[in-house]
């Protein structure tokens, strides 16, 4: 703090040194009596010391206040230190003007963002109508290999649309949660049934071990987690199948797919990261597991992934163990 103050008042200290050096030197060179000048220097030094003490105290308080503001910086206007001169007044005026501009720009950005979200939400809901019409047309026609292929691609479109809708809702996820007790088996069966056509089309097996467990969660968002994990398992599994079973408080989702490379494991939950498998797929967005992680965190659920290339992937979904007993046997 003292070194900062010396740098701040450097010119004043240099001026003081010039006075206490030049005055005695001039008196000495002109052979004037030295007593009077030494008395004047002592008086000036005393007054300068008093002024320095008061000025340093004000400087210290102002620095501490500015440090506090900097530590808790936000978009809200702060109570700035009192101005002591015209320059400080101008600096504070400049800061207040910048805060005002920041507030105006933030308001405009929020308005623009809300308008975009409204448009995307409307688009997602509207696109469901032609998708439903196409599915009805497929169901009313004779099922052929080509129609089966179209049906699978249409299902994928529906899933992408649903993912887009959930992504839009992610910002207000906390307000959308409805926490109640739900049967884990029913949520698992519901998710597996939704993907039944993909299991059949890819000739994959599905095995669900018996468990009768109630969990305290949000049914819609937990089902979203299950569906994303099943979708990934089906996408990267070409033979064998998927098995779901319970170990303690953890739901295990194990597939016999191509597995995930070791170097990709630390980044699989990053937004937009597709890894080696995603680059092979060409269509991967890197959003699915990112959304899974965000929703799981909101539900206090831990999601871990273990994988070995060529042997498959195991997803471990662990429910919370809190004082409220979020995991209940029936």
PEURHU-V905630 format. One record per residue. N is the residue number from 1. PHI is phi in radians with two decimals (NA if undefined). PSI is psi in degrees with one decimal (NA if undefined). OMEGA is omega in whole degrees, -180 to 180 (* if undefined). Layout:
n->(N | N)
phi->(PHI | PHI)
psi->(PSI | PSI)
omega->(OMEGA | OMEGA)
This chain:
n->(1 | 2 | 3 | 4 | 5 | 6 | 7 | 8 | 9 | 10 | 11 | 12 | 13 | 14 | 15 | 16 | 17 | 18 | 19 | 20 | 21 | 22 | 23 | 24 | 25 | 26 | 27 | 28 | 29 | 30 | 31 | 32 | 33 | 34 | 35 | 36 | 37 | 38 | 39 | 40 | 41 | 42 | 43 | 44 | 45 | 46 | 47 | 48 | 49 | 50 | 51 | 52 | 53 | 54 | 55 | 56 | 57 | 58 | 59 | 60 | 61 | 62 | 63 | 64 | 65 | 66 | 67 | 68 | 69 | 70 | 71 | 72 | 73 | 74 | 75 | 76 | 77 | 78 | 79 | 80 | 81 | 82 | 83 | 84 | 85 | 86 | 87 | 88 | 89 | 90 | 91 | 92 | 93 | 94 | 95 | 96 | 97 | 98 | 99 | 100 | 101 | 102 | 103 | 104 | 105 | 106 | 107 | 108 | 109 | 110 | 111 | 112 | 113 | 114 | 115 | 116 | 117 | 118 | 119 | 120 | 121 | 122 | 123 | 124 | 125 | 126 | 127 | 128 | 129 | 130 | 131 | 132 | 133 | 134 | 135 | 136 | 137 | 138 | 139 | 140 | 141 | 142 | 143 | 144 | 145 | 146 | 147 | 148 | 149 | 150 | 151 | 152 | 153 | 154 | 155 | 156 | 157 | 158 | 159 | 160 | 161 | 162 | 163 | 164 | 165 | 166 | 167 | 168 | 169 | 170 | 171 | 172 | 173 | 174 | 175 | 176 | 177 | 178 | 179 | 180 | 181 | 182 | 183 | 184 | 185 | 186 | 187 | 188 | 189 | 190 | 191 | 192 | 193 | 194 | 195 | 196 | 197 | 198 | 199 | 200 | 201 | 202 | 203 | 204 | 205 | 206 | 207 | 208 | 209 | 210 | 211 | 212 | 213 | 214 | 215 | 216 | 217 | 218 | 219 | 220 | 221 | 222 | 223 | 224 | 225 | 226 | 227 | 228 | 229 | 230 | 231 | 232 | 233 | 234 | 235 | 236 | 237 | 238 | 239 | 240 | 241 | 242 | 243 | 244 | 245 | 246 | 247 | 248 | 249 | 250 | 251 | 252 | 253 | 254 | 255 | 256 | 257 | 258 | 259 | 260 | 261 | 262 | 263 | 264 | 265 | 266 | 267 | 268 | 269 | 270 | 271 | 272 | 273 | 274 | 275 | 276 | 277 | 278 | 279 | 280 | 281 | 282 | 283 | 284 | 285 | 286 | 287 | 288 | 289 | 290 | 291 | 292 | 293 | 294 | 295 | 296 | 297 | 298 | 299 | 300 | 301 | 302 | 303 | 304 | 305 | 306 | 307 | 308 | 309 | 310 | 311 | 312 | 313 | 314 | 315 | 316 | 317 | 318 | 319 | 320 | 321 | 322 | 323 | 324 | 325 | 326 | 327 | 328 | 329 | 330)
phi->(NA | -1.13 | -1.12 | -1.11 | -1.15 | -1.06 | -1.18 | -1.16 | -1.86 | -0.98 | -1.14 | -1.17 | -1.16 | -1.14 | -1.11 | -1.09 | -1.09 | -1.07 | -1.14 | -1.28 | -1.67 | -1.24 | -1.04 | -1.10 | -1.12 | -1.14 | -1.09 | -1.16 | -1.17 | -1.68 | 1.03 | -1.42 | -1.09 | -1.51 | -1.06 | -1.12 | -1.22 | -1.17 | -1.11 | -1.11 | -1.15 | -1.09 | -1.13 | -1.09 | -1.14 | -1.11 | -1.10 | -1.16 | -1.18 | -1.09 | -1.06 | -1.08 | -1.07 | -1.14 | -1.14 | -1.16 | -1.08 | -1.12 | -1.07 | -1.11 | -1.11 | -1.17 | -1.10 | -1.11 | -1.14 | -1.15 | -1.12 | -1.11 | -1.09 | -1.14 | -1.17 | -1.96 | -1.12 | -2.69 | -1.39 | -1.44 | -1.16 | -1.75 | -1.39 | -1.32 | -1.02 | -1.14 | -1.28 | -1.89 | -2.66 | -1.11 | -1.16 | -1.11 | -1.05 | -1.17 | -1.08 | -1.13 | -1.11 | -1.10 | -1.12 | -1.12 | -1.13 | -1.14 | -1.08 | -1.12 | -1.12 | -1.09 | -1.12 | -1.11 | -1.15 | -1.12 | -1.11 | -1.13 | -1.14 | -1.10 | -1.10 | -1.12 | -1.12 | -1.10 | -1.13 | -1.12 | -1.10 | -1.10 | -1.16 | -1.10 | -1.08 | -1.08 | -1.12 | -1.06 | -1.19 | -1.23 | -1.21 | -1.17 | -1.14 | -1.12 | -1.13 | -1.10 | -1.13 | -1.13 | -1.16 | -1.10 | -1.12 | -1.18 | -1.17 | -1.46 | -1.74 | -1.18 | -1.35 | -2.22 | -1.06 | -1.16 | -1.13 | -1.12 | -1.13 | -1.09 | -1.08 | -1.15 | -1.17 | -1.16 | -1.08 | -1.10 | -1.06 | -1.03 | -1.19 | -1.12 | -1.12 | -1.13 | -1.12 | -1.08 | -1.14 | -1.17 | -1.11 | -1.11 | -1.34 | -1.03 | -1.15 | -1.95 | -1.04 | -1.02 | -1.34 | -1.67 | -1.36 | -2.19 | -1.53 | -2.55 | -1.49 | -2.34 | -1.37 | -1.10 | -1.07 | -1.13 | -1.17 | -1.14 | -1.07 | -1.08 | -1.20 | -1.13 | -1.06 | -1.08 | -1.75 | -0.98 | -1.11 | -1.22 | -1.06 | -1.17 | -1.10 | -1.59 | 1.00 | -1.80 | -1.59 | -2.33 | -2.20 | -2.14 | -1.29 | -1.27 | -2.72 | -2.18 | -2.21 | -1.82 | -2.18 | -1.62 | -2.77 | -1.83 | -1.05 | -1.11 | -1.33 | -1.21 | -1.10 | -1.05 | -1.06 | -1.02 | -1.13 | -1.14 | -1.20 | -1.15 | -1.04 | -1.13 | -1.08 | -1.15 | -1.05 | -1.86 | -2.02 | -1.97 | -2.66 | 1.57 | 3.05 | -2.23 | -2.19 | -2.09 | -2.67 | -1.96 | -2.30 | 1.10 | -1.70 | -2.00 | -1.59 | -1.77 | -2.12 | -2.06 | -2.12 | -1.94 | -1.40 | -1.37 | 1.42 | -2.06 | -1.12 | -1.04 | -1.23 | -1.63 | -1.04 | -1.26 | -2.11 | -1.15 | -1.66 | -1.31 | -1.15 | 1.46 | -1.46 | -1.85 | 1.22 | -1.12 | -1.12 | -1.14 | -1.23 | -1.22 | -1.24 | 1.25 | -1.86 | -1.16 | -1.78 | 1.28 | -1.80 | -0.95 | -1.21 | -1.07 | -1.17 | -1.00 | -1.13 | -1.10 | -1.19 | -1.06 | -1.08 | -1.14 | -1.66 | 1.05 | -1.84 | -1.71 | -2.06 | -2.15 | -2.23 | -2.06 | -2.70 | -2.45 | -1.00 | 1.54 | -2.05 | 2.13 | -2.34 | -2.11 | -1.80 | -1.93 | -1.82 | -1.82 | -1.43 | -1.21 | -2.09 | -1.97 | -1.12 | -1.50 | 0.98 | -1.28 | -2.26 | -2.14 | -1.37 | -1.99)
psi->(-43.4 | -41.4 | -37.4 | -39.9 | -42.1 | -40.1 | -36.2 | -41.3 | 29.8 | -42.9 | -36.0 | -42.3 | -37.7 | -39.5 | -42.4 | -43.1 | -40.0 | -40.4 | -49.0 | -13.3 | -46.2 | -42.8 | -51.7 | -35.3 | -42.5 | -44.2 | -38.8 | -43.5 | -32.5 | 8.2 | 37.0 | 158.9 | 134.7 | -17.3 | -47.9 | -40.2 | -35.6 | -37.0 | -41.5 | -40.1 | -40.5 | -42.2 | -44.8 | -40.0 | -40.4 | -47.9 | -38.9 | -36.7 | -42.1 | -46.7 | -42.0 | -42.4 | -45.9 | -43.8 | -38.6 | -39.2 | -44.4 | -41.2 | -43.8 | -44.8 | -39.9 | -42.3 | -43.0 | -40.2 | -42.7 | -37.3 | -39.1 | -43.4 | -42.7 | -36.6 | -36.1 | 39.2 | 141.0 | -179.1 | -8.1 | 148.5 | 134.5 | 158.5 | 96.9 | 157.0 | 150.4 | 136.2 | 138.1 | -14.8 | 177.4 | -36.9 | -45.4 | -35.6 | -42.8 | -40.4 | -45.6 | -38.0 | -40.8 | -43.2 | -43.8 | -38.2 | -41.2 | -38.8 | -40.6 | -43.9 | -40.5 | -42.2 | -41.3 | -44.8 | -37.8 | -40.7 | -42.4 | -41.2 | -41.1 | -42.0 | -45.0 | -40.9 | -44.2 | -39.4 | -41.1 | -43.4 | -39.4 | -41.3 | -47.2 | -40.8 | -45.0 | -41.4 | -44.0 | -43.8 | -37.2 | -35.0 | -19.1 | -27.6 | -53.5 | -29.6 | -45.0 | -38.5 | -42.3 | -38.3 | -39.7 | -39.6 | -38.5 | -41.7 | -29.9 | -11.6 | 165.0 | 135.3 | 122.0 | 175.3 | -40.5 | -43.3 | -35.5 | -39.8 | -43.2 | -39.0 | -40.4 | -43.3 | -34.9 | -38.7 | -41.4 | -39.8 | -43.8 | -40.4 | -40.3 | -39.7 | -42.6 | -39.3 | -39.9 | -40.8 | -43.0 | -34.9 | -39.9 | -39.5 | -10.7 | -32.6 | -31.4 | 32.5 | -43.9 | -39.6 | -12.6 | -6.2 | 135.6 | 99.9 | 119.5 | 176.4 | 130.0 | 152.8 | 121.0 | -38.8 | -42.4 | -40.9 | -38.0 | -47.7 | -40.2 | -43.6 | -42.7 | -41.4 | -37.3 | -33.2 | 12.7 | -41.8 | -35.3 | -38.7 | -43.1 | -45.1 | -39.5 | 0.6 | 46.2 | 149.2 | 155.0 | 127.2 | 124.4 | 113.7 | 155.6 | 129.6 | 142.9 | 85.4 | 138.1 | 135.0 | 145.4 | 106.1 | -170.8 | 117.4 | -46.0 | -47.4 | -32.3 | -36.8 | -36.2 | -42.3 | -48.8 | -44.8 | -39.6 | -40.6 | -39.7 | -41.2 | -44.4 | -41.9 | -44.8 | -41.0 | -40.4 | 17.9 | 124.5 | -14.8 | 156.7 | -126.0 | -156.9 | 140.2 | 134.6 | 128.2 | 170.5 | 136.8 | 104.0 | -119.0 | 11.6 | 132.5 | 123.7 | 130.2 | 104.9 | 128.9 | 169.1 | 37.8 | -161.8 | -13.8 | 173.0 | 135.4 | 148.7 | -39.3 | -15.3 | -15.3 | -39.1 | -12.7 | 9.3 | -22.3 | 2.9 | 143.4 | 124.5 | -4.7 | 123.5 | -23.2 | -172.0 | -43.9 | -38.7 | -36.1 | -30.3 | -38.4 | -28.8 | -24.6 | -3.4 | 140.0 | -19.4 | 19.7 | -32.5 | -57.7 | -29.2 | -45.5 | -38.0 | -46.3 | -42.9 | -46.3 | -42.1 | -41.7 | -40.1 | -30.4 | 6.5 | 33.8 | 136.1 | 127.4 | 119.4 | 150.6 | 129.3 | 137.8 | 153.3 | 126.4 | 128.2 | -9.9 | -20.5 | -175.6 | 140.9 | 123.4 | 128.0 | 110.2 | 106.2 | 125.8 | 154.5 | 150.0 | 87.4 | 178.7 | -22.2 | 1.9 | 69.6 | -2.5 | 111.3 | 124.7 | 145.7 | NA)
omega->(-179 | 179 | 177 | -180 | 179 | 177 | -179 | -178 | -176 | -178 | 179 | 179 | 177 | 178 | 178 | 179 | 178 | -179 | -175 | 177 | -174 | -177 | 177 | -180 | 180 | 178 | -180 | -178 | -180 | 176 | 175 | 176 | -174 | -176 | -177 | -178 | 178 | 177 | 180 | -179 | 178 | 180 | 178 | -179 | 179 | 180 | 179 | 180 | 178 | 180 | -180 | 179 | 179 | -178 | 179 | 178 | 178 | 179 | -179 | 180 | -180 | 178 | -180 | 179 | 179 | 177 | 178 | 178 | -179 | 179 | -178 | -177 | 179 | 179 | 179 | 179 | -180 | 176 | -175 | 177 | -179 | -179 | 180 | -180 | -175 | -179 | 179 | 175 | 179 | 178 | 179 | 177 | 178 | -180 | 180 | 178 | 179 | 176 | 180 | 178 | 179 | 179 | 179 | -180 | 178 | 179 | 179 | 179 | 178 | 179 | 179 | 180 | 180 | 178 | 178 | 179 | 177 | 180 | -179 | 178 | 178 | -179 | -180 | 180 | -179 | -177 | 179 | -178 | 177 | 177 | 178 | 179 | 179 | 180 | 177 | 178 | 179 | -178 | -179 | 179 | 179 | -179 | 177 | 179 | -180 | 178 | 178 | 178 | 178 | 180 | 179 | -180 | 178 | 177 | 179 | 178 | 178 | -180 | 178 | 178 | 179 | 179 | 178 | 180 | 179 | 178 | 178 | -178 | -174 | -177 | -179 | -175 | -176 | -178 | -177 | -176 | 173 | -174 | 177 | 176 | 180 | 176 | 180 | -179 | -180 | 179 | 178 | -180 | 179 | -179 | -180 | 180 | -180 | -177 | -177 | -177 | 179 | 176 | -179 | -177 | -178 | 179 | 179 | 178 | 175 | -178 | 180 | 179 | -178 | 171 | -177 | -172 | 173 | 179 | 177 | -175 | 172 | -173 | -176 | -176 | 176 | 176 | 176 | 178 | -180 | -177 | 178 | 179 | 176 | 179 | 178 | -180 | 180 | -176 | -174 | 175 | -176 | 174 | -176 | 180 | -176 | -179 | 177 | 180 | -175 | 172 | -177 | 179 | -174 | 172 | -178 | 176 | -171 | 179 | 179 | -176 | -174 | 178 | -178 | 179 | -177 | -177 | 179 | -171 | -176 | -174 | -174 | 180 | 179 | -180 | 176 | -179 | -177 | 179 | -177 | -179 | 179 | 179 | 175 | -178 | 179 | -175 | -177 | -178 | -177 | -178 | -174 | -178 | 175 | 178 | 177 | -179 | -180 | -179 | 180 | 178 | 180 | -179 | -179 | 179 | 179 | 179 | 177 | -179 | 173 | -176 | 176 | -177 | 179 | -177 | 178 | -175 | 176 | 176 | -178 | -179 | -175 | 180 | -176 | 177 | -175 | 179 | -179 | 179 | -177 | -177 | -167 | 174 | 177 | *)
